[in-house]
Amino acid sequence: MQINISGHHLEITDALRTYVGDKFSRLERHFDQITSIQVILSPEPKSHKAESTIHISGADVFATAEADDMYAAIDKLTDKLDRQILKHKEKAVSHKHGH
């Protein structure tokens, strides 16, 4: 799994890079066919925004999240992506087994 982290008007520190890596490693536990992840972090005037596109076998998953703190935005983003990946996985399994 390859993670590309970029920032709009934001310096990506080692702490942010480590935090994003730890959070996104949780997604790989639920679905092991993730090929690449693109994460964009940007501070907005009144909040912080995190968005991500994940390339998995059979689909691309996109989510965006905003919060007062960058770490909270990353947490919300990974929660949304986790739900979407589990939904995609359930769909793939039900189609495969004919349910």
C-alpha positions as CSV (number, residue, x, y, z in Angstrom):
1,M,0.0,0.0,0.0
2,Q,1.4,3.3,-1.1
3,I,0.3,6.5,0.7
4,N,0.9,9.9,-0.9
5,I,0.4,12.8,1.5
6,S,0.3,16.4,0.2
7,G,-0.7,19.7,1.8
8,H,-2.3,22.8,0.4
9,H,-0.7,25.8,2.1
10,L,0.5,23.4,4.8
11,E,3.8,21.9,5.7
12,I,3.5,18.1,6.2
13,T,5.4,17.4,9.4
14,D,6.8,14.0,10.5
15,A,4.1,13.9,13.2
16,L,1.3,14.4,10.6
17,R,2.8,11.8,8.3
18,T,3.1,9.3,11.1
19,Y,-0.4,9.9,12.3
20,V,-1.9,9.5,8.8
21,G,0.1,6.3,8.3
22,D,-1.1,4.8,11.6
23,K,-4.8,5.7,10.8
24,F,-4.7,4.4,7.3
25,S,-3.0,1.2,8.3
26,R,-6.3,0.4,10.1
27,L,-8.1,0.4,6.7
28,E,-5.7,-2.2,5.3
29,R,-6.7,-4.6,8.1
30,H,-10.3,-4.6,6.8
31,F,-9.5,-4.8,3.1
32,D,-6.1,-6.0,1.9
33,Q,-6.6,-5.1,-1.8
34,I,-5.8,-1.4,-1.4
35,T,-3.2,-0.3,-4.1
36,S,-2.7,3.4,-3.4
37,I,-4.0,6.2,-1.2
38,Q,-3.8,9.9,-2.0
39,V,-4.4,12.2,1.0
40,I,-4.7,16.0,0.8
41,L,-4.6,18.1,3.9
42,S,-5.5,21.8,3.8
43,P,-6.2,24.4,6.5
44,E,-9.4,26.3,5.8
45,P,-10.1,29.8,7.3
46,K,-12.4,28.4,10.0
47,S,-11.6,24.7,10.0
48,H,-9.2,22.0,8.7
49,K,-10.0,19.8,5.7
50,A,-8.8,16.4,4.9
51,E,-9.7,14.5,1.7
52,S,-8.6,11.2,0.3
53,T,-8.9,9.0,-2.7
54,I,-8.3,5.3,-2.3
55,H,-7.7,3.0,-5.3
56,I,-8.9,-0.5,-4.5
57,S,-9.5,-3.5,-6.8
58,G,-12.8,-2.8,-8.6
59,A,-13.4,0.8,-7.5
60,D,-12.1,4.1,-6.2
61,V,-13.3,5.4,-2.9
62,F,-13.4,9.2,-2.1
63,A,-14.2,11.0,1.1
64,T,-13.7,14.4,2.6
65,A,-13.9,15.6,6.2
66,E,-13.7,18.9,8.1
67,A,-13.0,19.6,11.7
68,D,-11.6,22.3,14.0
69,D,-8.3,20.4,14.4
70,M,-6.3,18.6,11.6
71,Y,-6.0,15.4,13.7
72,A,-9.8,15.4,14.2
73,A,-10.3,15.9,10.5
74,I,-8.1,12.9,9.8
75,D,-10.0,10.8,12.3
76,K,-13.3,11.6,10.7
77,L,-11.9,10.9,7.2
78,T,-10.6,7.5,8.2
79,D,-14.0,6.6,9.8
80,K,-15.8,7.6,6.6
81,L,-13.4,5.6,4.4
82,D,-13.6,2.6,6.7
83,R,-17.4,2.5,6.3
84,Q,-17.2,2.9,2.5
85,I,-14.5,0.1,2.2
86,L,-16.5,-2.3,4.4
87,K,-19.6,-1.6,2.3
88,H,-17.6,-2.2,-1.0
89,K,-16.2,-5.4,0.5
90,E,-19.7,-6.7,1.5
91,K,-21.0,-5.9,-2.0
92,A,-18.2,-7.8,-3.6
93,V,-18.7,-10.8,-1.4
94,S,-22.5,-10.9,-1.9
95,H,-22.1,-10.7,-5.7
96,K,-19.4,-13.4,-5.7
97,H,-21.6,-15.8,-3.6
98,G,-24.8,-14.9,-5.3
99,H,-26.8,-13.7,-2.2
